Amino acid sequence: MLQLQAYPVNKKEEGSASLSPEATGPLTSIKEFGAKPYTDDEEKSLS
């Protein structure tokens, strides 16, 4: 049998994901994803 669980959703930031034509700066990489940060091995494989 499948057991379902509920998790709360908490807002951390608010903003827009769209880039404007005036945006000329470099894009920043993802620093956090999911429930835990990347491990050292994951960081190396992404670079």
Phi and psi restraints in degrees (value plus and minus 20) as a CYANA .aco file:
   2 LEU   PHI    -106.3   -66.3
   2 LEU   PSI     107.5   147.5
   3 GLN   PHI    -126.5   -86.5
   3 GLN   PSI     105.7   145.7
   4 LEU   PHI    -121.9   -81.9
   4 LEU   PSI     124.7   164.7
   5 GLN   PHI    -147.9  -107.9
   5 GLN   PSI     130.7   170.7
   6 ALA   PHI    -129.1   -89.1
   6 ALA   PSI     120.7   160.7
   7 TYR   PHI    -144.8  -104.8
   7 TYR   PSI     121.0   161.0
   8 PRO   PHI     -91.6   -51.6
   8 PRO   PSI     129.3   169.3
   9 VAL   PHI    -129.7   -89.7
   9 VAL   PSI     100.7   140.7
  10 ASN   PHI    -134.7   -94.7
  10 ASN   PSI     110.0   150.0
  11 LYS   PHI     -95.3   -55.3
  11 LYS   PSI     106.1   146.1
  12 LYS   PHI    -122.2   -82.2
  12 LYS   PSI     -57.1   -17.1
  13 GLU   PHI    -163.1  -123.1
  13 GLU   PSI     143.7   183.7
  14 GLU   PHI    -158.2  -118.2
  14 GLU   PSI     118.9   158.9
  15 GLY   PHI     149.6   189.6
  15 GLY   PSI    -183.2  -143.2
  16 SER   PHI    -136.2   -96.2
  16 SER   PSI     121.5   161.5
  17 ALA   PHI    -113.8   -73.8
  17 ALA   PSI     -22.2    17.8
  18 SER   PHI    -105.6   -65.6
  18 SER   PSI     125.5   165.5
  19 LEU   PHI    -116.1   -76.1
  19 LEU   PSI     119.8   159.8
  20 SER   PHI    -111.2   -71.2
  20 SER   PSI     137.1   177.1
  21 PRO   PHI     -79.6   -39.6
  21 PRO   PSI     -44.5    -4.5
  22 GLU   PHI    -102.3   -62.3
  22 GLU   PSI     -30.0    10.0
  23 ALA   PHI     -92.7   -52.7
  23 ALA   PSI      92.4   132.4
  24 THR   PHI    -138.5   -98.5
  24 THR   PSI     -24.9    15.1
  25 GLY   PHI     -97.6   -57.6
  25 GLY   PSI     145.4   185.4
  26 PRO   PHI     -90.0   -50.0
  26 PRO   PSI     131.3   171.3
  27 LEU   PHI    -101.0   -61.0
  27 LEU   PSI     123.6   163.6
  28 THR   PHI    -114.0   -74.0
  28 THR   PSI     131.2   171.2
  29 SER   PHI    -102.6   -62.6
  29 SER   PSI     146.3   186.3
  30 ILE   PHI     -92.5   -52.5
  30 ILE   PSI     106.3   146.3
  31 LYS   PHI    -119.7   -79.7
  31 LYS   PSI     -42.2    -2.2
  32 GLU   PHI    -165.0  -125.0
  32 GLU   PSI     118.5   158.5
  33 PHE   PHI    -168.8  -128.8
  33 PHE   PSI     109.9   149.9
  34 GLY   PHI      50.4    90.4
  34 GLY   PSI    -167.0  -127.0
  35 ALA   PHI    -107.5   -67.5
  35 ALA   PSI     -35.2     4.8
  36 LYS   PHI    -163.2  -123.2
  36 LYS   PSI     133.6   173.6
  37 PRO   PHI     -93.3   -53.3
  37 PRO   PSI     147.0   187.0
  38 TYR   PHI     -84.0   -44.0
  38 TYR   PSI     127.1   167.1
  39 THR   PHI    -100.0   -60.0
  39 THR   PSI     150.4   190.4
  40 ASP   PHI     -80.5   -40.5
  40 ASP   PSI     -61.8   -21.8
  41 ASP   PHI     -84.5   -44.5
  41 ASP   PSI     -59.2   -19.2
  42 GLU   PHI     -86.5   -46.5
  42 GLU   PSI     -60.7   -20.7
  43 GLU   PHI     -79.9   -39.9
  43 GLU   PSI     -62.7   -22.7
  44 LYS   PHI     -85.9   -45.9
  44 LYS   PSI     -60.5   -20.5
  45 SER   PHI     -90.7   -50.7
  45 SER   PSI     -42.4    -2.4
  46 LEU   PHI    -105.8   -65.8
  46 LEU   PSI     -34.8     5.2
